[in-house]
Amino acid sequence: MPHYFFRARYTQTGIQGVLKEGAASRVKAVTDLVTSVGGRVETMYWAFGEDDFVMIAELPSNAAAAAAATRVSATGTSAVSTTVLLTAAEVDEARGIGVTFRPPGA
């Protein structure tokens, strides 16, 4: 299954919810969300800086990843960005695909 890197930035309401309910409650909520779309959480962390929460999850498809991310973002408690992660084998497969491309000005 494909892997995805999710980054979330809490809104004021979102972080107030974490402070009220505790981080452990969010672990369960996020794990339940990922499981509901057929996936598995590989790891999750809270962070300092630009992102407040990061997670790597294994999900069955881009559609499943989009379903999870958009449902969270729609609540207004956080903004989620998603990065598709590739294995070395997938990069090598892509490397072997012939493409036609002309750079600007060439």
C-alpha positions in Angstrom: 0.0 0.0 0.0 1.2 3.6 -0.6 2.5 5.7 2.2 1.6 9.3 2.9 3.2 12.0 5.0 0.5 14.2 6.6 1.3 17.6 8.2 -1.3 19.5 10.2 -1.3 23.0 11.6 -3.9 23.6 14.3 -6.2 26.6 14.4 -6.8 28.2 17.7 -9.9 26.0 18.2 -7.9 22.9 17.3 -5.1 23.5 19.8 -7.7 24.4 22.5 -9.3 21.0 21.8 -5.9 19.2 22.2 -5.3 21.1 25.5 -8.8 20.3 26.8 -8.9 16.6 25.8 -5.2 15.7 25.8 -3.0 14.4 23.0 -3.8 10.7 23.7 -7.4 11.4 22.7 -6.1 12.6 19.3 -4.1 9.5 18.9 -7.2 7.4 19.1 -9.2 9.8 16.9 -6.6 9.9 14.1 -6.0 6.1 14.3 -9.7 5.5 14.0 -9.9 7.9 11.0 -7.0 6.1 9.2 -8.5 2.7 9.9 -11.9 3.8 8.7 -10.5 4.4 5.2 -8.6 1.1 5.2 -5.2 2.3 6.3 -2.7 1.9 9.1 -0.8 4.6 11.1 2.9 4.0 10.9 4.0 6.8 13.2 2.7 10.1 14.5 4.3 13.0 16.4 3.5 16.5 17.7 6.0 19.1 16.6 7.3 22.6 17.2 7.5 25.1 14.4 5.5 25.3 11.2 3.7 22.0 11.8 1.9 21.0 15.0 1.3 17.4 14.1 3.0 15.0 11.6 2.1 11.4 10.7 3.1 8.7 8.2 0.3 6.4 7.3 -0.2 3.5 4.9 -3.4 3.9 2.9 -5.0 2.0 0.0 -5.1 4.9 -2.4 -4.8 8.6 -3.1 -8.6 8.8 -2.8 -8.4 7.4 0.7 -5.7 9.8 1.6 -7.7 12.7 0.2 -10.9 11.6 2.0 -9.1 11.6 5.3 -7.3 14.9 4.8 -10.3 16.8 3.5 -12.6 15.6 6.3 -10.1 16.8 8.9 -9.6 20.1 7.1 -13.3 20.6 6.7 -13.7 20.7 10.5 -11.8 24.0 10.6 -9.7 22.8 13.5 -6.6 22.3 11.4 -5.1 22.7 8.0 -3.7 19.5 6.5 -1.2 19.0 3.8 -0.3 15.6 2.3 2.8 14.3 0.6 2.8 11.0 -1.3 5.9 9.0 -0.3 7.8 6.8 -2.8 10.0 3.8 -2.2 13.4 3.4 -3.9 11.8 0.9 -6.2 9.1 3.3 -7.3 11.7 6.0 -8.0 13.7 3.6 -10.0 10.6 2.6 -11.9 9.9 6.3 -12.7 13.5 6.7 -13.7 13.0 4.0 -16.3 10.0 5.6 -17.9 10.8 7.5 -21.1 9.4 11.0 -21.3 9.4 13.8 -23.8 10.0 17.3 -22.3 11.3 20.6 -23.7 12.5 23.1 -21.0 11.4 26.7 -21.3 13.5 28.7 -23.8 15.1 25.6 -25.3 
